[in-house]
Amino acid sequence: MSGPPRMPLTRRQAAVLEAAADGAPLAVVAARVGIRREHVAARLSEAYKRLDVAWMERGERRAAAVRVARKRGLIPPAAALDGARTPQEAV
């Protein structure tokens, strides 16, 4: 993940990666974005290449791609969690 940034993501790749950011199965991601499961897999695979995480182990790629894409501003940051602790609870 070091070195110069690779090509940015297409709008569809970014949308699929954002929809998959929570680790949902491909079929669920497909339903979220309204495309076939095979297309989700293909778009994620291409996004992994563009974000230079395709070389990572299978179980690590998606999370790494989400981190890189968020860091580069290619997908929005994670939404605040419902029920997040208040500052008083964190103490």
C-alpha positions in Angstrom: 0.0 0.0 0.0 3.0 2.3 -0.1 4.1 4.3 -3.1 2.1 6.7 -5.4 -1.7 6.4 -5.5 -3.0 4.2 -8.3 -5.8 5.1 -10.6 -9.0 6.4 -8.9 -12.0 4.2 -8.8 -14.9 4.4 -11.2 -18.2 5.6 -9.8 -19.5 2.0 -9.9 -16.4 0.5 -8.2 -16.6 3.1 -5.5 -20.4 2.4 -5.0 -19.8 -1.3 -4.8 -16.9 -0.9 -2.4 -18.9 1.4 -0.2 -21.8 -1.1 -0.1 -19.4 -3.9 0.7 -17.5 -2.0 3.4 -19.4 -3.7 6.3 -18.2 -7.1 5.1 -21.6 -8.2 3.7 -21.6 -11.2 1.4 -21.5 -10.6 -2.3 -25.2 -11.5 -2.8 -26.2 -8.9 -0.2 -24.0 -6.2 -1.8 -25.5 -7.1 -5.2 -29.0 -6.5 -3.8 -27.9 -3.2 -2.2 -26.6 -1.8 -5.5 -29.0 -3.5 -7.9 -26.5 -5.6 -9.9 -25.7 -9.3 -10.2 -23.4 -11.0 -7.7 -20.9 -11.7 -10.5 -20.7 -8.0 -11.4 -20.1 -7.1 -7.7 -17.2 -9.6 -7.6 -15.7 -8.2 -10.8 -16.0 -4.6 -9.7 -14.4 -5.4 -6.3 -11.6 -7.3 -8.0 -10.8 -4.3 -10.2 -11.0 -1.9 -7.3 -8.5 -4.1 -5.3 -6.1 -3.8 -8.3 -6.5 0.0 -8.5 -6.0 0.4 -4.8 -3.0 -1.9 -4.8 -4.4 -4.5 -2.4 -5.0 -7.4 -4.8 -1.8 -9.0 -3.6 -3.1 -9.4 0.0 -4.7 -12.5 1.3 -8.3 -13.0 0.4 -9.6 -12.3 4.0 -7.7 -9.0 4.2 -8.3 -7.4 0.8 -11.8 -5.9 1.3 -10.9 -4.2 4.6 -7.6 -2.9 3.2 -9.4 -1.6 0.1 -12.0 0.2 2.2 -9.2 1.8 4.4 -7.2 3.0 1.4 -10.3 4.3 -0.4 -11.5 6.2 2.6 -8.0 7.6 3.3 -7.9 8.9 -0.3 -11.4 10.3 -0.2 -12.7 7.9 -2.8 -15.5 6.7 -0.6 -17.1 8.5 2.3 -16.0 7.8 5.9 -17.8 5.3 8.0 -21.1 6.6 9.3 -21.3 7.1 13.1 -22.4 3.9 14.8 -25.9 3.8 16.3 -25.7 3.7 20.0 -22.1 5.0 20.1 -20.9 5.8 23.6 -21.1 9.4 24.8 -17.9 11.0 26.0 -19.0 10.5 29.6 -19.5 6.7 29.0 -16.0 6.5 27.5 -14.3 7.7 30.7 
